Amino acid sequence: ASINETRAHREILRIYTQASKLTRPIYELGYDVARPVPEKLVICWMLWHVCRYRDQR
């Protein structure tokens, strides 16, 4: 199934804003500053990995 990009972006922002003081710096290591709104690449990868392997593929 396809994932809606708007929903994914909202979830990425939610994860980031609710992150603890210890976790947030790790997320900030993966900023993609080339985009107009920096993307949190660590969170993107984490969500991709969870979605990709949730069915033991």
SULKAVEN-V368501 format. One record per helix or strand of 2 or more residues. SS is the DSSP state (H for helix, E for strand). FROM is the first residue (numbers start at 0). TO is the last residue. If there is no record, write none. Layout:
ss=SS from=FROM to=TO
ss=SS from=FROM to=TO
//
This chain:
ss=H from=4 to=16
ss=H from=20 to=27
ss=E from=30 to=31
ss=E from=38 to=39
ss=H from=40 to=52
//
